[in-house]
């Protein structure tokens, strides 16, 4: 008898469960509250079917049966009521989350719903939305920065190309029209045109390299190198540009770094050329490299007279020039520091600038090479 009652109860429960799954599948796109109500009803019906089967098997009749069925009915009402209340709270929390997303400002400032306590899962969704909008804001800020840099670069290129091209055109027309005919002037014009061509070629090369860095297509050939050797090679290359400026170097004998020697040499050379260009002929430029824990610090100190405080944050921007004291000379300029920043950051390092002593101190920090 007991086995028969259990079998009948399990059969009714299985049938009701299958019907419930089918109903939930049909309502899968409806509100969470509706689904919770269906789950509560299915649970109550399965329980009721089991109790009815047992009472029938035990031949319970009369008042005892009515009491049992009444208790089951009360439990069903309570269960459905609790399910409806819980569903209502979930729906309210979901609507509050949707409202918070809809009220997000154009600047991407997400304000989490604070009028209602969110369940743990929806709270995680709210936190994820906050992080996502923060990334969107950062992306928009980077986009505005890049757009500003692009416009500044276009303005810089148009300005710096127009002047030499106008001069070259005037000299070429003068030579073509025979306005100048003495050999000395002709040779001077040819030399000047060649100088301007070399300068423009260097500008184009800088633009190409900077575009590769920004596009992420610049490939580094990293190896374990001694920073002292890199500094020595760069000093030997820029020494002819000094023209009276004293170059000093204080580099520890062994400073191993895992880097591309050509790229780091280019970055250091840009700093040195910039320092020499803005240092008086009787001044000095100092280079110092020391180990600082797991980082190597390579600094260049010049005697340029300092940079205005409001311009320090923009020194490494593309084509930034600042005050007249730091405008480029006849060999161009304007991209060297931006290229330096890109090359150093590609190595996982940083480059900074600060006013110090009679001028500025540019500092490159690179990770040391591990054994």
C-alpha positions in Angstrom: 0.0 0.0 0.0 2.8 2.4 0.9 4.7 1.6 -2.2 1.6 2.1 -4.3 1.0 5.5 -2.7 4.6 6.5 -3.3 4.4 5.4 -6.9 1.2 7.3 -7.5 2.6 10.4 -5.8 5.9 10.3 -7.8 3.9 9.8 -11.0 1.7 12.8 -10.4 4.8 14.9 -9.4 6.6 13.9 -12.6 3.6 14.8 -14.8 3.2 18.2 -13.0 6.9 18.8 -13.3 7.0 18.2 -17.0 4.0 20.4 -17.5 5.7 23.1 -15.4 8.9 22.9 -17.5 6.8 23.2 -20.7 4.9 26.3 -19.3 8.2 27.9 -18.2 9.6 27.3 -21.7 6.7 29.1 -23.2 7.1 32.0 -20.7 10.9 32.2 -20.9 10.7 35.7 -22.3 8.3 37.0 -19.7 9.0 38.7 -16.4 10.9 37.0 -13.6 7.9 37.5 -11.4 5.7 35.4 -13.7 8.3 32.6 -13.7 8.6 32.6 -9.9 4.8 32.4 -9.6 4.7 29.5 -12.0 7.5 27.7 -10.0 5.5 28.3 -6.7 2.3 26.9 -8.3 4.1 23.9 -9.7 5.6 23.1 -6.2 2.2 23.5 -4.5 0.4 21.3 -7.1 3.0 18.6 -6.9 2.7 18.6 -3.1 -1.1 18.6 -3.3 -1.2 15.7 -5.8 1.1 13.7 -3.5 -1.1 14.4 -0.4 -4.3 13.5 -2.3 -2.8 10.3 -3.5 -1.7 9.4 0.1 -5.1 10.2 1.6 -6.9 8.2 -1.0 -4.5 5.2 -0.5 -5.0 5.5 3.3 -8.7 5.8 2.8 -8.9 9.0 4.8 -12.4 10.3 4.7 -14.6 12.8 6.4 -13.2 15.4 8.8 -9.6 14.2 8.8 -9.4 14.5 5.0 -10.9 18.0 5.1 -8.3 19.1 7.7 -5.4 17.8 5.6 -6.6 19.4 2.5 -7.3 22.7 4.3 -3.7 22.7 5.7 -2.4 22.0 2.2 -4.5 24.8 0.8 -3.2 27.3 3.4 0.4 26.2 2.6 -0.3 26.7 -1.1 -1.7 30.2 -0.5 1.3 31.1 1.7 3.8 29.7 -0.8 2.3 31.5 -3.8 2.0 34.7 -1.8 5.7 34.7 -0.7 6.6 33.9 -4.4 4.6 36.9 -5.6 6.2 39.2 -3.0 9.7 38.0 -3.9 8.9 38.3 -7.6 7.6 41.9 -7.1 10.8 42.8 -5.3 12.9 41.3 -8.1 11.0 43.1 -10.8 11.3 46.4 -8.9 15.1 45.9 -8.5 15.3 45.1 -12.2 13.3 48.2 -13.2 15.5 50.3 -10.9 18.6 49.0 -12.7 17.1 49.6 -16.1 16.2 53.2 -15.0 19.7 53.8 -13.8 21.1 52.8 -17.2 18.6 54.9 -19.1 19.4 57.9 -16.9 23.1 57.6 -17.6 24.4 61.0 -18.8 26.0 61.6 -22.1 29.3 61.8 -20.4 28.9 58.2 -19.3 28.4 59.0 -15.6 26.6 56.0 -14.3 24.7 56.4 -11.0 23.8 53.1 -9.3 20.2 52.8 -8.1 20.2 53.7 -4.4 16.4 53.8 -3.7 16.2 50.0 -3.5 18.5 47.2 -2.3 19.6 45.0 -5.2 20.0 41.3 -4.9 23.6 40.0 -5.0 23.4 39.1 -8.7 21.9 42.4 -9.8 24.4 44.2 -7.5 27.2 42.6 -9.4 25.5 43.6 -12.7 25.4 47.2 -11.4 29.0 47.1 -10.5 29.9 45.7 -13.9 27.9 48.5 -15.6 29.8 51.1 -13.5 33.1 49.6 -14.6 32.0 49.4 -18.2 30.9 53.0 -18.2 34.1 54.0 -16.6 36.0 52.3 -19.5 33.7 54.1 -22.0 34.5 57.4 -20.3 38.2 56.7 -20.5 37.9 55.7 -24.1 36.1 58.9 -25.0 38.7 60.9 -23.1 41.5 59.1 -25.0 39.6 59.7 -28.3 39.3 63.4 -27.6 43.0 63.5 -26.7 44.0 61.7 -29.9 41.7 64.0 -31.9 43.3 67.1 -30.4 46.7 65.6 -31.0 45.8 64.8 -34.6 44.6 68.4 -35.2 47.7 69.8 -33.6 49.9 67.5 -35.7 48.1 68.5 -38.9 48.5 72.2 -38.0 52.2 71.6 -37.2 52.9 69.7 -40.4 51.1 72.2 -42.6 53.1 75.1 -40.9 56.5 73.4 -41.0 56.1 72.1 -44.5 54.8 75.4 -46.0 57.8 77.5 -45.0 60.6 75.3 -46.5 58.6 74.5 -49.5 57.9 78.1 -50.2 61.7 78.9 -49.9 62.6 75.9 -52.2 60.1 77.0 -54.8 61.4 80.6 -54.8 65.0 79.4 -55.2 64.0 76.9 -57.9 62.1 79.6 -59.8 65.1 82.0 -59.5 67.4 79.4 -60.9 64.9 78.4 -63.6 64.3 82.1 -64.7 68.0 83.0 -64.6 67.4 85.6 -61.9 70.7 84.5 -60.3 73.6 83.7 -62.5 76.7 84.1 -60.5 78.2 80.7 -59.6 78.5 81.5 -55.8 74.8 82.2 -55.4 73.9 79.2 -57.6 76.0 76.9 -55.4 74.4 78.5 -52.2 70.9 77.9 -53.6 71.7 74.3 -54.5 73.1 73.7 -51.0 70.1 75.3 -49.3 67.7 73.3 -51.4 69.6 70.1 -50.5 69.5 71.1 -46.8 65.8 71.7 -46.9 65.2 68.4 -48.7 67.2 66.5 -46.0 65.2 68.3 -43.3 61.8 67.5 -44.9 63.0 63.9 -45.4 63.8 63.7 -41.7 60.3 65.1 -40.8 58.6 62.5 -43.0 60.7 59.7 -41.4 59.7 61.0 -37.9 56.0 61.0 -39.0 56.2 57.5 -40.3 57.9 56.2 -37.2 55.5 58.0 -34.9 52.5 56.5 -36.9 54.0 53.0 -36.5 54.3 53.5 -32.7 50.7 54.8 -32.3 49.4 52.0 -34.6 51.2 49.4 -32.5 53.0 48.0 -35.5 56.5 49.0 -34.2 58.4 45.8 -33.5 61.2 45.7 -30.9 64.3 43.4 -31.2 64.9 43.1 -27.5 68.1 41.7 -26.1 70.2 41.9 -22.9 72.4 45.0 -23.5 74.5 47.2 -21.3 73.1 50.7 -20.9 76.6 52.1 -20.6 77.4 51.0 -24.2 74.2 52.5 -25.5 75.0 55.9 -23.8 78.6 55.9 -25.2 77.4 55.2 -28.7 74.8 58.0 -28.5 77.3 60.5 -27.1 79.7 59.8 -29.9 76.9 60.5 -32.4 75.7 63.8 -31.0 79.1 65.2 -30.0 79.5 67.1 -33.4 76.2 68.9 -32.6 77.3 70.2 -29.3 79.2 73.2 -30.7 80.6 74.4 -27.4 78.1 72.7 -25.1 79.9 70.4 -22.6 78.7 66.8 -22.5 79.1 65.0 -19.2 78.3 61.3 -18.5 78.0 59.5 -15.2 77.0 55.9 -16.0 77.7 52.8 -13.9 79.9 50.3 -15.6 77.3 47.5 -15.8 73.7 48.4 -16.1 72.0 45.5 -18.0 68.5 46.1 -19.5 66.3 43.9 -21.7 65.7 46.3 -24.5 66.1 47.1 -28.2 69.4 49.0 -28.3 68.5 50.8 -31.4 65.1 52.1 -30.1 66.6 53.1 -26.7 69.5 54.8 -28.4 67.0 56.7 -30.6 65.0 57.8 -27.5 68.2 58.9 -25.7 69.5 60.7 -28.8 66.2 62.7 -29.1 66.6 63.8 -25.5 70.2 64.8 -26.0 69.6 66.7 -29.3 66.7 68.5 -27.6 68.9 69.4 -24.6 71.8 70.6 -26.8 69.5 72.6 -28.9 68.1 74.6 -26.0 71.3 74.9 -23.9 73.6 78.0 -24.3 77.0 77.4 -26.0 78.7 77.9 -22.6 76.4 75.5 -20.8 76.5 71.8 -20.1 74.4 68.7 -20.6 74.7 65.9 -18.1 73.7 62.2 -18.4 73.4 60.0 -15.4 72.3 56.4 -15.2 71.9 54.4 -12.0 70.1 51.3 -10.7 67.0 52.0 -8.7 65.8 48.6 -7.4 64.3 46.7 -10.3 64.4 49.8 -12.5 67.2 51.7 -14.2 67.0 55.4 -14.2 68.6 57.3 -17.1 68.4 61.1 -16.8 69.4 64.0 -19.0 69.9 67.4 -17.3 70.2 70.5 -19.5 70.6 74.3 -19.0 67.6 75.5 -21.0 66.3 77.8 -18.4 63.3 75.7 -17.4 59.9 75.0 -18.8 56.8 76.9 -17.6 54.9 74.8 -15.1 51.7 74.8 -17.2 53.6 73.3 -20.2 55.3 70.5 -18.3 52.4 68.1 -18.8 52.4 68.7 -22.5 56.1 68.4 -23.3 55.7 64.9 -24.8 52.6 65.8 -26.8 52.9 65.5 -30.6 54.3 68.7 -32.1 54.2 70.6 -28.8 56.6 73.6 -28.8 55.7 75.8 -25.9 57.6 79.0 -25.4 59.9 80.6 -27.9 62.9 79.4 -25.9 62.0 75.8 -26.9 61.0 76.2 -30.5 62.8 74.0 -32.9 65.8 75.1 -34.9 66.4 74.8 -38.6 66.8 71.0 -38.3 63.1 70.7 -37.5 61.8 69.2 -34.2 58.5 68.8 -32.6 58.2 65.0 -32.9 61.4 63.9 -31.1 60.0 63.9 -27.6 56.8 62.2 -28.7 58.8 59.5 -30.4 60.9 59.1 -27.3 57.8 58.6 -25.1 56.4 56.0 -27.5 59.7 54.0 -27.7 60.2 54.0 -23.9 56.6 53.0 -23.2 56.9 50.2 -25.8 59.6 48.8 -23.4 57.3 49.0 -20.4 59.1 52.1 -19.1 58.3 55.7 -18.4 59.7 59.1 -19.3 59.1 62.2 -17.3 60.4 65.8 -17.2 60.8 68.3 -14.3 62.5 71.6 -13.8 65.8 71.2 -12.0 68.7 73.6 -11.4 69.5 75.7 -14.5 67.2 73.7 -16.8 65.2 70.5 -17.1 65.7 66.9 -16.2 64.3 64.3 -18.5 64.3 60.9 -16.9 63.8 57.5 -18.6 63.0 54.5 -16.3 63.4 51.0 -17.7 63.1 47.5 -16.1 66.4 45.9 -15.4 67.3 42.7 -17.2 66.8 39.6 -15.0 69.4 36.9 -14.8 
